[in-house]
């Protein structure tokens, strides 16, 4: 069993953390950027997990 799916899940959790992080003070202007990066990381690593699962089901393992 590869440890990459666990790493991908950790990246998805980090994306959720970026969405939920409250930025105050001089970091407040970066809040839209952290939201976008969080959403992109969630979408990217979710798609990677789905593709990895489909490839495993059809037998074409990397």
C-alpha positions in Angstrom: 0.0 0.0 0.0 1.4 3.3 -1.0 1.4 6.2 1.5 0.5 8.7 -1.1 -3.3 8.6 -0.5 -2.7 9.6 3.1 -0.5 12.5 1.9 -3.3 13.5 -0.5 -5.9 13.5 2.3 -3.5 15.6 4.4 -3.3 18.1 1.5 -7.1 18.2 1.3 -7.3 19.0 5.1 -4.7 21.7 4.6 -6.9 23.2 1.9 -9.8 23.3 4.3 -7.6 24.9 6.9 -6.6 27.6 4.4 -10.3 28.3 3.7 -11.1 28.6 7.4 -8.1 30.6 8.6 -9.0 34.0 10.0 -6.5 36.6 8.8 -6.3 39.9 10.6 -4.1 42.9 10.6 -1.6 43.3 7.8 -2.5 39.8 6.5 -6.1 40.7 5.9 -5.6 41.6 2.2 -4.3 38.1 1.6 -7.6 36.4 2.6 -9.0 36.1 -0.9 -5.7 34.5 -2.1 -5.7 32.0 0.8 -9.4 31.1 -0.1 -8.5 30.5 -3.7 -5.4 28.5 -2.9 -7.5 26.4 -0.4 -10.2 25.7 -2.9 -7.7 24.8 -5.7 -5.8 22.4 -3.4 -9.0 20.7 -2.3 -10.2 20.3 -5.9 -6.8 19.2 -7.2 -6.0 16.6 -4.6 -9.6 15.3 -4.7 -9.3 14.7 -8.4 -5.9 13.0 -7.9 -7.5 10.6 -5.4 -10.4 9.9 -7.8 -8.0 9.3 -10.7 -5.8 7.1 -8.6 -8.8 5.0 -7.5 -10.0 4.6 -11.0 -6.6 3.6 -12.3 -6.4 1.0 -9.5 -9.8 -0.4 -10.4 -8.9 -0.9 -14.1 -5.5 -2.3 -13.2 -3.2 0.3 -14.5 -1.1 1.0 -11.5 1.8 3.5 -11.7 
